[in-house]
Amino acid sequence: LANTKKYEKEKELADLCARIEEKAPVQQGFGGPSTNVSAQWKLGDMAIRRGKGICELSMVHHEADPPYYEVRMAITGTVVGTEGINLVELPGPQKSLVRAAIKEVEHAKTKAAAAEEAMSQGEEELKKHHQALTDQVEKKMKVNAAVPTNLPTDSASTGAGPIMGG
């Protein structure tokens, strides 16, 4: 259930990014269509990496030609390099929506991780309990195996009764 909620929140964020990206103005740039070629990106900016989702700029390489950026993807946390033509600037009103969606994803991830941890602990406790029961059964079986099973149950079979005809 917690993982389902996490995936739902990730999908909602991806859908929001896709809608923003879809509405972003496309300009003709070097090598084909691009968006926000003239945007001045700086460390910490939130953007949409075209076709990949929301990211945060973690390093800016203006000295390179063309400039490129290292971005941390919000969903996966992976850091990748990309050129500015692949980044879509977030419009002002959308920034707060995206940040709120990211917070919801992070919250859902935290809950999913806690549920996963609780499940792991439950499985470990179950294994320990199962092992304890197995040990008890094996001990009881050893005790029962040590007791002879062919013991007579009445005095007639032992010959210890009164002698007849004597």
DSSP file (Angstrom, degrees, kcal/mol; ACC not computed):
  #  RESIDUE AA STRUCTURE BP1 BP2  ACC     N-H-->O    O-->H-N    N-H-->O    O-->H-N    TCO  KAPPA ALPHA  PHI   PSI    X-CA   Y-CA   Z-CA
    1    1 A L     >        0   0    0      0, 0.0     4,-2.2     0, 0.0     5,-0.2   0.000 360.0 360.0 360.0 -44.1    0.0    0.0    0.0
    2    2 A A  H  >  +     0   0    0      1,-0.2     4,-2.1     2,-0.2   110,-0.3   0.895 360.0  49.1 -66.4 -39.0    2.8    2.4    0.9
    3    3 A N  H  > S+     0   0    0      2,-0.2     4,-2.6     1,-0.2    -1,-0.2   0.876 108.7  53.7 -67.0 -36.5    4.7    1.6   -2.3
    4    4 A T  H  > S+     0   0    0      2,-0.2     4,-2.3     1,-0.2    -2,-0.2   0.922 108.9  48.6 -61.5 -44.1    1.5    2.1   -4.3
    5    5 A K  H  X S+     0   0    0     -4,-2.2     4,-2.4     2,-0.2    -2,-0.2   0.900 110.3  52.1 -62.8 -40.8    1.1    5.6   -2.8
    6    6 A K  H  X S+     0   0    0     -4,-2.1     4,-2.4   102,-0.3    -2,-0.2   0.937 110.7  46.8 -61.4 -46.8    4.7    6.3   -3.6
    7    7 A Y  H  X S+     0   0    0     -4,-2.6     4,-2.3     1,-0.2    -1,-0.2   0.874 110.5  53.4 -64.4 -37.0    4.2    5.3   -7.3
    8    8 A E  H  X S+     0   0    0     -4,-2.3     4,-2.5     2,-0.2    -1,-0.2   0.929 110.5  46.4 -61.8 -45.4    1.0    7.3   -7.5
    9    9 A K  H  X S+     0   0    0     -4,-2.4     4,-2.2     2,-0.2    -2,-0.2   0.884 111.9  51.0 -66.3 -38.7    2.8   10.5   -6.2
   10   10 A E  H  X S+     0   0    0     -4,-2.4     4,-2.4     2,-0.2    -1,-0.2   0.899 111.1  48.9 -64.0 -39.7    5.7    9.9   -8.6
   11   11 A K  H  X S+     0   0    0     -4,-2.3     4,-2.8     2,-0.2    -2,-0.2   0.906 109.0  52.3 -66.4 -41.6    3.2    9.6  -11.5
   12   12 A E  H  X S+     0   0    0     -4,-2.5     4,-2.3     2,-0.2    -2,-0.2   0.916 111.6  46.8 -59.9 -43.0    1.4   12.7  -10.4
   13   13 A L  H  X S+     0   0    0     -4,-2.2     4,-2.5     2,-0.2    -2,-0.2   0.920 112.5  49.5 -64.6 -43.8    4.7   14.6  -10.4
   14   14 A A  H  X S+     0   0    0     -4,-2.4     4,-2.3     1,-0.2    -2,-0.2   0.901 111.5  49.3 -62.3 -41.2    5.7   13.1  -13.8
   15   15 A D  H  X S+     0   0    0     -4,-2.8     4,-2.2     2,-0.2    -1,-0.2   0.905 110.4  50.5 -64.5 -41.8    2.3   14.1  -15.3
   16   16 A L  H  X S+     0   0    0     -4,-2.3     4,-2.2     1,-0.2    -2,-0.2   0.923 111.6  48.2 -60.9 -45.5    2.6   17.7  -13.9
   17   17 A C  H  X S+     0   0    0     -4,-2.5     4,-3.0     1,-0.2     5,-0.2   0.898 109.7  52.5 -62.2 -41.2    6.1   17.9  -15.5
   18   18 A A  H  X S+     0   0    0     -4,-2.3     4,-2.3     2,-0.2    -1,-0.2   0.897 109.6  48.9 -63.5 -40.3    4.8   16.6  -18.8
   19   19 A R  H  X S+     0   0    0     -4,-2.2     4,-1.4     2,-0.2    -1,-0.2   0.912 113.7  46.0 -65.6 -41.8    2.0   19.3  -18.8
   20   20 A I  H  X S+     0   0    0     -4,-2.2     4,-0.9     2,-0.2     3,-0.3   0.932 113.9  48.5 -65.2 -45.4    4.5   22.1  -18.0
   21   21 A E  H >< S+     0   0    0     -4,-3.0     3,-0.6     1,-0.2    -2,-0.2   0.887 107.9  55.4 -61.5 -40.0    6.9   20.8  -20.7
   22   22 A E  H 3< S+     0   0    0     -4,-2.3    -1,-0.2     1,-0.2    -2,-0.2   0.849 111.0  44.1 -61.9 -35.7    4.1   20.5  -23.2
   23   23 A K  H 3< S+     0   0    0     -4,-1.4    -1,-0.2    -3,-0.3    -2,-0.2   0.560  87.7 113.8 -87.2  -9.6    3.2   24.2  -22.7
   24   24 A A  S << S-     0   0    0     -4,-0.9     2,-0.1    -3,-0.6    66,-0.0  -0.380  77.5-107.2 -65.8 137.9    6.9   25.4  -22.7
   25   25 A P        -     0   0    0      0, 0.0     2,-0.5     0, 0.0    11,-0.5  -0.432  30.5-143.5 -66.2 136.3    7.7   27.6  -25.7
   26   26 A V        -     0   0    0      9,-0.1     2,-0.3    -2,-0.1     9,-0.2  -0.898  17.1-170.4-104.8 127.2    9.8   25.8  -28.3
   27   27 A Q  E     -A   34   0A   0      7,-3.4     7,-3.3    -2,-0.5     2,-0.7  -0.848  30.3-109.9-113.4 151.4   12.5   27.9  -30.1
   28   28 A Q  E     +A   33   0A   0     -2,-0.3     2,-0.2     5,-0.2     3,-0.0  -0.718  50.2 170.5 -80.6 118.6   14.6   26.9  -33.0
   29   29 A G  E >   -A   32   0A   0      3,-2.1     3,-2.1    -2,-0.7     2,-0.2  -0.615  44.8 -57.6-118.8-179.7   18.1   26.5  -31.7
   30   30 A F  T 3  S+     0   0    0      1,-0.3    -1,-0.1    -2,-0.2     0, 0.0  -0.411 126.1  13.1 -59.9 125.0   21.3   25.1  -33.0
   31   31 A G  T 3  S-     0   0    0     -2,-0.2    -1,-0.3    -3,-0.0    -3,-0.0   0.566 131.7 -52.0  85.0   8.5   20.8   21.5  -34.1
   32   32 A G  E <  S-A   29   0A   0     -3,-2.1    -3,-2.1     2,-0.0    -5,-0.1  -0.776  96.0  -5.8 126.3-169.6   17.0   21.6  -33.9
   33   33 A P  E     +A   28   0A   0      0, 0.0     2,-0.3     0, 0.0    -5,-0.2  -0.292  62.3 164.7 -64.4 143.0   14.1   22.6  -31.6
   34   34 A S  E     -A   27   0A   0     -7,-3.3    -7,-3.4    52,-0.0     2,-0.4  -0.934  28.2-126.8-147.9 170.8   15.1   23.6  -28.1
   35   35 A T  S    S-     0   0    0     50,-1.0    52,-0.3    -2,-0.3    -9,-0.1  -0.972  79.4  -5.1-125.9 141.6   13.5   25.4  -25.2
   36   36 A N    >   +     0   0    0    -11,-0.5     3,-1.3    -2,-0.4    -1,-0.2   0.871  66.7 166.8  49.6  48.8   14.7   28.4  -23.2
   37   37 A V  T 3  S+     0   0    0      1,-0.3    -1,-0.1    -3,-0.1    47,-0.1   0.866  76.3  49.0 -59.6 -35.5   18.0   28.6  -25.0
   38   38 A S  T 3  S+     0   0    0      2,-0.1    -1,-0.3    47,-0.0    -2,-0.1   0.491  81.4 124.5 -86.7  -2.2   18.6   32.0  -23.5
   39   39 A A    <   -     0   0    0     -3,-1.3     2,-1.0     1,-0.1    45,-0.0  -0.322  58.8-137.4 -61.4 136.8   17.7   31.0  -19.9
   40   40 A Q        -     0   0    0      2,-0.0     2,-0.2    -2,-0.0    -1,-0.1  -0.827  24.9-160.6 -97.2  99.4   20.5   31.8  -17.4
   41   41 A W        -     0   0    0     -2,-1.0     2,-0.3     4,-0.0    43,-0.0  -0.530  10.7-176.7 -83.2 145.7   20.7   28.7  -15.2
   42   42 A K    >   -     0   0    0     -2,-0.2     3,-2.2    17,-0.0    15,-0.2  -0.942  38.9 -70.4-138.6 162.6   22.3   28.8  -11.8
   43   43 A L  T 3  S+     0   0    0     -2,-0.3    15,-0.2     1,-0.3     3,-0.1  -0.213 117.5  20.5 -52.2 132.2   23.1   26.4   -9.0
   44   44 A G  T 3  S+     0   0    0     13,-2.7    -1,-0.3     1,-0.3    14,-0.1   0.263  85.9 141.4  91.4 -11.2   19.9   25.2   -7.2
   45   45 A D    <   -     0   0    0     -3,-2.2    12,-2.8    11,-0.1     2,-0.4  -0.349  47.9-132.8 -63.1 143.7   17.5   26.1  -10.0
   46   46 A M  E     +B   56   0B   0     10,-0.2    44,-0.7    -3,-0.1     2,-0.3  -0.801  37.9 157.6 -94.0 141.1   14.6   23.7  -10.5
   47   47 A A  E     -BC  55  89B   0      8,-2.6     8,-3.0    -2,-0.4     2,-0.6  -0.933  42.6-109.4-150.7 171.4   14.0   22.7  -14.1
   48   48 A I  E     -BC  54  88B   0     40,-2.3    40,-2.7    -2,-0.3     2,-0.8  -0.959  25.9-139.8-108.3 123.9   12.4   20.0  -16.2
   49   49 A R  E >>  -BC  53  87B   0      4,-3.2     3,-3.4    -2,-0.6     4,-1.7  -0.760  42.1-100.2 -82.1 116.1   14.9   17.9  -18.1
   50   50 A R  T 34 S-     0   0    0     36,-3.7    -1,-0.1    -2,-0.8   -32,-0.0  -0.066  99.3  -7.2 -47.8 119.2   13.1   17.4  -21.4
   51   51 A G  T 34 S+     0   0    0      1,-0.1    -1,-0.3   -34,-0.1   -33,-0.0   0.409 128.0  73.0  77.7  -1.5   11.5   14.0  -21.5
   52   52 A K  T <4 S-     0   0    0     -3,-3.4     2,-0.2     1,-0.3    -2,-0.2   0.653  93.4-115.9-119.3 -22.7   13.1   12.9  -18.2
   53   53 A G  E  <  -B   49   0B   0     -4,-1.7    -4,-3.2   -36,-0.1    -1,-0.3  -0.665  51.7 -17.7 118.0-173.5   11.4   14.8  -15.4
   54   54 A I  E     +B   48   0B   0     -6,-0.2    20,-2.4    -2,-0.2    21,-0.4  -0.402  60.9 167.4 -75.6 143.7   12.1   17.3  -12.7
   55   55 A C  E     -BD  47  73B   0     -8,-3.0    -8,-2.6    18,-0.3     2,-0.4  -0.950  29.8-131.7-149.1 167.6   15.6   18.1  -11.6
   56   56 A E  E     -BD  46  72B   0     16,-1.8    16,-2.8    -2,-0.3     2,-0.4  -0.991  31.1-115.5-124.8 133.0   17.7   20.5   -9.7
   57   57 A L  E     + D   0  71B   0    -12,-2.8   -13,-2.7    -2,-0.4    14,-0.3  -0.522  36.3 171.1 -69.2 123.1   20.9   22.1  -11.0
   58   58 A S  E     +     0   0B   0     12,-3.2     2,-0.3    -2,-0.4    13,-0.2   0.592  66.6  17.2-109.8 -15.5   23.8   20.8   -8.9
   59   59 A M  E     - D   0  70B   0     11,-1.7    11,-2.9   -17,-0.1     2,-0.5  -0.945  62.7-153.4-157.1 137.5   26.7   22.1  -11.0
   60   60 A V  E     - D   0  69B   0     -2,-0.3     2,-0.6     9,-0.2     9,-0.2  -0.948   2.9-167.6-115.1 128.7   27.0   24.7  -13.8
   61   61 A H  E >   + D   0  68B   0      7,-2.5     7,-1.4    -2,-0.5     3,-0.7  -0.720  22.3 157.0-116.0  79.1   29.8   24.5  -16.4
   62   62 A H  T 3   +     0   0    0     -2,-0.6    -1,-0.1     1,-0.2     7,-0.1   0.715  67.3  69.8 -74.4 -20.2   29.7   27.9  -18.2
   63   63 A E  T 3  S+     0   0    0     -3,-0.2    -1,-0.2     5,-0.1     2,-0.1   0.730  85.4  83.8 -71.8 -20.1   33.3   27.5  -19.3
   64   64 A A  S <  S-     0   0    0     -3,-0.7    -3,-0.0     4,-0.2     0, 0.0  -0.438  88.5-105.8 -81.0 157.0   32.4   24.7  -21.7
   65   65 A D  S    S+     0   0    0      1,-0.3    -3,-0.1    -2,-0.1    -2,-0.1  -0.946 114.5  21.9-126.3 110.3   31.0   25.4  -25.2
   66   66 A P  S    S-     0   0    0      0, 0.0    -1,-0.3     0, 0.0    -3,-0.1   0.591 110.5-119.3 -76.1 158.3   28.2   24.8  -25.2
   67   67 A P        -     0   0    0      0, 0.0    17,-0.9     0, 0.0     2,-0.3  -0.259  34.2-166.4 -58.8 148.1   27.7   25.2  -21.5
   68   68 A Y  E     -DE  61  83B   0     -7,-1.4    -7,-2.5    15,-0.2     2,-0.3  -0.904   6.5-144.8-135.8 168.2   26.4   22.1  -19.7
   69   69 A Y  E     -DE  60  82B   0     13,-3.4    13,-2.6    -2,-0.3     2,-0.5  -0.949  11.3-136.6-134.9 146.9   24.9   21.3  -16.4
   70   70 A E  E     -DE  59  81B   0    -11,-2.9   -12,-3.2    -2,-0.3   -11,-1.7  -0.930  32.9-173.7-101.1 129.0   24.9   18.6  -13.8
   71   71 A V  E     -DE  57  80B   0      9,-3.1     9,-2.5    -2,-0.5     2,-0.6  -0.928  23.7-136.5-126.1 147.7   21.5   18.0  -12.5
   72   72 A R  E     -DE  56  79B   0    -16,-2.8   -16,-1.8    -2,-0.4     2,-0.3  -0.912  27.1-130.2-101.7 120.5   20.1   15.8   -9.7
   73   73 A M  E  >  -D   55   0B   0      5,-3.0     4,-2.3    -2,-0.6   -18,-0.3  -0.527  11.1-141.0 -72.1 132.0   16.9   14.0  -10.8
   74   74 A A  T  4 S+     0   0    0    -20,-2.4    -1,-0.1    -2,-0.3   -19,-0.1   0.874  94.6  42.3 -64.8 -40.4   14.2   14.5   -8.2
   75   75 A I  T  4 S+     0   0    0    -21,-0.4    -1,-0.2     1,-0.1   -20,-0.1   0.944 129.1  23.4 -75.0 -47.9   12.6   11.1   -8.4
   76   76 A T  T  4 S-     0   0    0      2,-0.1    -2,-0.2     1,-0.0    -1,-0.1   0.736  89.4-135.0 -93.9 -24.3   15.7    8.9   -8.6
   77   77 A G     <  +     0   0    0     -4,-2.3    -3,-0.1     1,-0.3     2,-0.1   0.439  55.1 143.5  81.8  -1.4   18.4   11.2   -7.0
   78   78 A T        -     0   0    0     -6,-0.1    -5,-3.0    -5,-0.1     2,-0.5  -0.423  47.0-133.9 -73.4 148.6   20.8   10.3   -9.8
   79   79 A V  E     +E   72   0B   0     -7,-0.2     2,-0.3    -3,-0.1    -7,-0.2  -0.906  32.0 169.7-105.2 127.7   23.1   13.1  -11.1
   80   80 A V  E     -E   71   0B   0     -9,-2.5    -9,-3.1    -2,-0.5     2,-0.3  -0.917  31.1-117.5-134.3 158.6   23.4   13.4  -14.8
   81   81 A G  E     +E   70   0B   0     -2,-0.3     2,-0.3   -11,-0.2   -11,-0.2  -0.756  37.6 163.3 -96.3 145.8   24.9   15.9  -17.3
   82   82 A T  E     -E   69   0B   0    -13,-2.6   -13,-3.4    -2,-0.3     2,-0.2  -0.988  34.6-112.5-155.8 155.9   22.8   17.8  -19.8
   83   83 A E  E >   -E   68   0B   0     -2,-0.3     3,-1.8   -15,-0.2   -15,-0.2  -0.548  34.9-110.4 -87.4 158.8   23.0   20.8  -22.0
   84   84 A G  G >  S+     0   0    0    -17,-0.9     3,-1.8     1,-0.3   -49,-0.1   0.781 113.9  67.2 -59.5 -29.3   20.9   23.9  -21.4
   85   85 A I  G 3  S+     0   0    0      1,-0.3   -50,-1.0   -51,-0.1    -1,-0.3   0.705  97.1  56.1 -67.3 -16.1   18.7   23.2  -24.5
   86   86 A N  G <  S+     0   0    0     -3,-1.8   -36,-3.7   -52,-0.1     2,-0.4   0.429  92.4  89.2 -92.5   0.4   17.4   20.1  -22.7
   87   87 A L  E <   -C   49   0B   0     -3,-1.8     2,-0.5   -52,-0.3   -38,-0.2  -0.834  61.1-155.7-104.9 136.7   16.2   22.1  -19.7
   88   88 A V  E     -C   48   0B   0    -40,-2.7   -40,-2.3    -2,-0.4     2,-0.2  -0.941  20.4-129.1-109.4 124.3   12.7   23.6  -19.4
   89   89 A E  E     -C   47   0B   0     -2,-0.5   -42,-0.2   -42,-0.2   -53,-0.1  -0.472  22.0-120.8 -71.5 140.7   12.4   26.5  -17.1
   90   90 A L        -     0   0    0    -44,-0.7     5,-0.1    -2,-0.2   -44,-0.1  -0.719  25.8-123.6 -82.8 125.3    9.6   26.3  -14.6
   91   91 A P    >>  -     0   0    0      0, 0.0     4,-1.3     0, 0.0     3,-1.0  -0.373  30.5-105.6 -63.3 149.1    7.1   29.2  -14.9
   92   92 A G  H >> S+     0   0    0      1,-0.3     3,-0.8     2,-0.2     4,-0.7   0.865 117.8  46.1 -43.8 -55.3    6.7   31.1  -11.6
   93   93 A P  H 3> S+     0   0    0      0, 0.0     4,-0.8     0, 0.0    -1,-0.3   0.801 111.0  54.6 -64.6 -26.5    3.2   29.8  -10.7
   94   94 A Q  H <> S+     0   0    0     -3,-1.0     4,-2.9     1,-0.2     5,-0.2   0.741  90.8  74.4 -79.6 -22.4    4.3   26.2  -11.4
   95   95 A K  H <X S+     0   0    0     -4,-1.3     4,-2.8    -3,-0.8     5,-0.2   0.920  97.9  45.7 -57.0 -45.9    7.3   26.3   -9.2
   96   96 A S  H  X S+     0   0    0     -4,-0.7     4,-2.3    -3,-0.2    -1,-0.2   0.881 112.7  51.3 -68.0 -36.3    5.2   26.0   -6.0
   97   97 A L  H  X S+     0   0    0     -4,-0.8     4,-2.3     2,-0.2    -2,-0.2   0.924 112.7  45.8 -63.2 -43.7    3.1   23.2   -7.5
   98   98 A V  H  X S+     0   0    0     -4,-2.9     4,-2.6     2,-0.2    -2,-0.2   0.926 112.4  50.0 -66.1 -44.9    6.2   21.3   -8.4
   99   99 A R  H  X S+     0   0    0     -4,-2.8     4,-2.3    -5,-0.2    -1,-0.2   0.909 111.8  49.0 -60.9 -41.1    7.9   21.8   -5.0
  100  100 A A  H  X S+     0   0    0     -4,-2.3     4,-2.1     2,-0.2    -1,-0.2   0.909 111.3  49.6 -64.4 -41.5    4.7   20.6   -3.3
  101  101 A A  H  X S+     0   0    0     -4,-2.3     4,-2.2     2,-0.2    -2,-0.2   0.891 109.7  51.4 -64.9 -38.7    4.5   17.6   -5.5
  102  102 A I  H  X S+     0   0    0     -4,-2.6     4,-2.8     2,-0.2    -1,-0.2   0.911 108.9  51.3 -63.3 -42.0    8.2   16.8   -4.8
  103  103 A K  H  X S+     0   0    0     -4,-2.3     4,-2.6     1,-0.2    -2,-0.2   0.902 109.2  50.6 -61.4 -40.6    7.4   17.1   -1.0
  104  104 A E  H  X S+     0   0    0     -4,-2.1     4,-2.5     2,-0.2    -1,-0.2   0.899 110.9  48.8 -64.3 -39.7    4.5   14.6   -1.5
  105  105 A V  H  X S+     0   0    0     -4,-2.2     4,-2.6     2,-0.2    -2,-0.2   0.938 112.3  48.2 -63.7 -46.5    6.8   12.2   -3.3
  106  106 A E  H  X S+     0   0    0     -4,-2.8     4,-2.3     2,-0.2    -2,-0.2   0.902 112.1  49.5 -61.3 -41.1    9.4   12.5   -0.6
  107  107 A H  H  X S+     0   0    0     -4,-2.6     4,-2.3     2,-0.2    -1,-0.2   0.922 111.9  48.1 -62.9 -44.3    6.8   12.0    2.1
  108  108 A A  H  X S+     0   0    0     -4,-2.5     4,-2.4     1,-0.2  -102,-0.3   0.877 110.5  52.2 -64.6 -37.4    5.4    8.9    0.3
  109  109 A K  H  X S+     0   0    0     -4,-2.6     4,-2.6     2,-0.2    -1,-0.2   0.909 108.9  50.5 -63.6 -41.9    9.0    7.5   -0.1
  110  110 A T  H  X S+     0   0    0     -4,-2.3     4,-2.2     2,-0.2    -2,-0.2   0.920 112.2  46.6 -62.1 -44.6    9.6    8.0    3.6
  111  111 A K  H  X S+     0   0    0     -4,-2.3     4,-2.4     2,-0.2    -2,-0.2   0.898 112.4  50.3 -65.0 -40.2    6.4    6.1    4.5
  112  112 A A  H  X S+     0   0    0     -4,-2.4     4,-2.5  -110,-0.3    -2,-0.2   0.904 110.7  49.4 -65.1 -40.9    7.2    3.3    2.0
  113  113 A A  H  X S+     0   0    0     -4,-2.6     4,-2.4     2,-0.2    -1,-0.2   0.900 111.3  49.4 -65.1 -40.1   10.7    3.0    3.5
  114  114 A A  H  X S+     0   0    0     -4,-2.2     4,-2.5     2,-0.2    -2,-0.2   0.905 111.9  48.5 -65.0 -40.9    9.2    2.8    7.0
  115  115 A A  H  X S+     0   0    0     -4,-2.4     4,-2.4     2,-0.2    -2,-0.2   0.899 110.9  50.8 -64.9 -40.3    6.7    0.2    5.8
  116  116 A E  H  X S+     0   0    0     -4,-2.5     4,-2.3     2,-0.2    -2,-0.2   0.907 111.1  48.5 -62.9 -42.1    9.5   -1.8    4.2
  117  117 A E  H  X S+     0   0    0     -4,-2.4     4,-2.5     2,-0.2    -2,-0.2   0.918 111.2  49.6 -64.8 -43.9   11.5   -1.7    7.4
  118  118 A A  H  X S+     0   0    0     -4,-2.5     4,-2.4     1,-0.2    -2,-0.2   0.894 111.0  50.3 -62.2 -39.8    8.6   -2.8    9.5
  119  119 A M  H  X S+     0   0    0     -4,-2.4     4,-2.6     2,-0.2    -1,-0.2   0.910 110.1  50.0 -65.2 -41.5    8.0   -5.7    7.1
  120  120 A S  H  X S+     0   0    0     -4,-2.3     4,-2.4     2,-0.2    -2,-0.2   0.916 111.6  48.1 -63.2 -42.7   11.6   -6.7    7.3
  121  121 A Q  H  X S+     0   0    0     -4,-2.5     4,-2.6     2,-0.2    -2,-0.2   0.909 111.4  50.7 -63.8 -41.2   11.5   -6.7   11.1
  122  122 A G  H  X S+     0   0    0     -4,-2.4     4,-2.4     2,-0.2    -2,-0.2   0.907 110.3  49.2 -62.2 -42.3    8.3   -8.7   11.0
  123  123 A E  H  X S+     0   0    0     -4,-2.6     4,-2.4     2,-0.2    -1,-0.2   0.905 111.2  49.9 -63.4 -41.1    9.8  -11.2    8.7
  124  124 A E  H  X S+     0   0    0     -4,-2.4     4,-2.3     2,-0.2    -2,-0.2   0.918 111.8  47.5 -64.5 -43.5   12.9  -11.5   11.0
  125  125 A E  H  X S+     0   0    0     -4,-2.6     4,-2.6     1,-0.2    -2,-0.2   0.893 111.3  51.8 -63.9 -39.7   10.7  -12.0   14.1
  126  126 A L  H  X S+     0   0    0     -4,-2.4     4,-2.7     2,-0.2    -2,-0.2   0.907 109.1  50.0 -63.4 -42.3    8.7  -14.6   12.2
  127  127 A K  H  X S+     0   0    0     -4,-2.4     4,-2.6     2,-0.2    -2,-0.2   0.923 112.0  48.0 -61.6 -44.2   11.9  -16.5   11.3
  128  128 A K  H  X S+     0   0    0     -4,-2.3     4,-2.4     2,-0.2    -2,-0.2   0.920 113.3  47.2 -63.3 -43.5   13.1  -16.4   14.9
  129  129 A H  H  X S+     0   0    0     -4,-2.6     4,-2.3     2,-0.2    -2,-0.2   0.912 112.2  50.3 -64.6 -42.0    9.7  -17.6   16.2
  130  130 A H  H  X S+     0   0    0     -4,-2.7     4,-2.5     1,-0.2    -2,-0.2   0.912 110.7  49.4 -61.7 -43.1    9.6  -20.4   13.5
  131  131 A Q  H  X S+     0   0    0     -4,-2.6     4,-2.7     2,-0.2    -2,-0.2   0.900 109.6  51.7 -64.6 -40.5   13.1  -21.5   14.5
  132  132 A A  H  X S+     0   0    0     -4,-2.4     4,-2.0     2,-0.2    -1,-0.2   0.915 111.9  46.3 -62.7 -42.6   12.2  -21.6   18.2
  133  133 A L  H  X S+     0   0    0     -4,-2.3     4,-2.4     2,-0.2    -2,-0.2   0.898 111.7  51.6 -66.2 -40.1    9.1  -23.7   17.4
  134  134 A T  H  X S+     0   0    0     -4,-2.5     4,-2.6     1,-0.2    -2,-0.2   0.919 109.4  50.3 -61.4 -43.8   11.2  -26.0   15.2
  135  135 A D  H  X S+     0   0    0     -4,-2.7     4,-2.3     1,-0.2    -1,-0.2   0.898 110.3  50.1 -61.3 -41.2   13.8  -26.4   18.0
  136  136 A Q  H  X S+     0   0    0     -4,-2.0     4,-2.3     2,-0.2    -2,-0.2   0.913 111.6  47.8 -63.9 -43.0   11.0  -27.3   20.4
  137  137 A V  H  X S+     0   0    0     -4,-2.4     4,-2.4     2,-0.2    -2,-0.2   0.928 112.7  48.3 -64.5 -45.0    9.5  -29.9   18.1
  138  138 A E  H  X S+     0   0    0     -4,-2.6     4,-2.0     1,-0.2    -1,-0.2   0.894 111.6  50.1 -63.7 -39.3   12.9  -31.5   17.4
  139  139 A K  H  X S+     0   0    0     -4,-2.3     4,-2.2     2,-0.2    -1,-0.2   0.920 111.5  48.3 -63.9 -43.9   13.7  -31.6   21.1
  140  140 A K  H  X S+     0   0    0     -4,-2.3     4,-2.5     1,-0.2    -2,-0.2   0.886 110.0  52.4 -64.4 -39.0   10.4  -33.3   21.8
  141  141 A M  H  X S+     0   0    0     -4,-2.4     4,-1.9     2,-0.2    -1,-0.2   0.886 109.1  49.8 -65.1 -38.2   11.0  -35.8   19.0
  142  142 A K  H  X S+     0   0    0     -4,-2.0     4,-1.3     2,-0.2    -2,-0.2   0.908 111.3  48.9 -66.1 -41.8   14.4  -36.7   20.5
  143  143 A V  H  X S+     0   0    0     -4,-2.2     4,-0.7     1,-0.2     3,-0.4   0.927 113.1  46.9 -63.4 -44.9   12.8  -37.2   24.0
  144  144 A N  H  < S+     0   0    0     -4,-2.5     3,-0.5     1,-0.2    -1,-0.2   0.830 108.2  56.2 -67.2 -32.3   10.1  -39.4   22.5
  145  145 A A  H  < S+     0   0    0     -4,-1.9    -1,-0.2     1,-0.2    -2,-0.2   0.787 102.7  56.3 -70.7 -26.4   12.6  -41.4   20.5
  146  146 A A  H  < S+     0   0    0     -4,-1.3    -1,-0.2    -3,-0.4    -2,-0.2   0.705  90.7  84.0 -78.6 -20.3   14.6  -42.2   23.7
  147  147 A V  S  < S-     0   0    0     -4,-0.7     2,-0.0    -3,-0.5     0, 0.0  -0.725  88.9-116.8 -85.6 127.3   11.5  -43.8   25.4
  148  148 A P        -     0   0    0      0, 0.0     3,-0.3     0, 0.0    -2,-0.1  -0.357  18.7-158.3 -63.6 142.6   11.0  -47.4   24.4
  149  149 A T  S    S+     0   0    0      1,-0.2    -2,-0.0    -4,-0.1    -4,-0.0   0.562  78.6  69.9 -99.1  -9.3    7.7  -47.9   22.6
  150  150 A N        +     0   0    0      2,-0.0    -1,-0.2     3,-0.0     3,-0.0  -0.078  63.1 141.0-101.2  33.5    7.3  -51.7   23.3
  151  151 A L        -     0   0    0     -3,-0.3     2,-0.0     1,-0.1     0, 0.0  -0.562  57.5-111.7 -74.9 136.7    6.5  -51.5   27.0
  152  152 A P        -     0   0    0      0, 0.0    -1,-0.1     0, 0.0     3,-0.1  -0.356  22.4-158.6 -65.7 149.4    3.9  -54.0   28.2
  153  153 A T        +     0   0    0      1,-0.1     2,-0.3    -3,-0.0    -2,-0.0   0.603  66.8  35.9-108.7 -13.7    0.7  -52.3   29.3
  154  154 A D  S >  S-     0   0    0      1,-0.1     3,-0.5     0, 0.0     4,-0.5  -0.923  78.1-114.3-137.6 166.8   -0.9  -54.9   31.6
  155  155 A S  G >>>S+     0   0    0     -2,-0.3     5,-1.3     1,-0.2     4,-1.0   0.739 106.4  66.9 -73.0 -23.7    0.2  -57.6   34.1
  156  156 A A  G 345S+     0   0    0      1,-0.2     3,-0.3     2,-0.2    -1,-0.2   0.859  98.9  51.2 -66.2 -35.1   -0.9  -60.6   32.0
  157  157 A S  G <45S+     0   0    0     -3,-0.5    -1,-0.2     1,-0.2    -2,-0.2   0.704 109.1  51.2 -77.9 -16.9    1.6  -59.9   29.3
  158  158 A T  T <45S-     0   0    0     -3,-0.6    -1,-0.2    -4,-0.5    -2,-0.2   0.635 103.4-125.4 -94.1 -14.9    4.5  -59.8   31.8
  159  159 A G  T  <5S+     0   0    0     -4,-1.0    -3,-0.2    -3,-0.3    -2,-0.1   0.687  76.4 120.6  79.0  17.8    3.7  -63.0   33.6
  160  160 A A      < +     0   0    0     -5,-1.3    -4,-0.1     2,-0.0     3,-0.1   0.360  46.2 100.4 -96.0   6.1    3.6  -61.3   36.9
  161  161 A G  S    S-     0   0    0     -6,-0.5     2,-0.0     1,-0.2    -5,-0.0  -0.152  88.2 -61.3 -81.6-179.2    0.0  -62.3   37.7
  162  162 A P        -     0   0    0      0, 0.0     2,-0.5     0, 0.0    -1,-0.2  -0.329  55.4-114.8 -63.8 144.9   -1.2  -65.2   40.0
  163  163 A I        -     0   0    0     -3,-0.1     3,-0.4    -2,-0.0     2,-0.3  -0.681  30.2-146.4 -84.0 128.8   -0.1  -68.6   38.9
  164  164 A M  S    S+     0   0    0     -2,-0.5    -1,-0.0     1,-0.2     0, 0.0  -0.709  70.4  15.9 -95.9 144.2   -3.0  -70.8   38.0
  165  165 A G              0   0    0     -2,-0.3    -1,-0.2     1,-0.1    -2,-0.0   0.762 360.0 360.0  75.3  27.0   -3.3  -74.5   38.5
  166  166 A G              0   0    0     -3,-0.4    -2,-0.1     0, 0.0    -1,-0.1   0.466 360.0 360.0-104.3 360.0   -0.6  -74.7   40.9
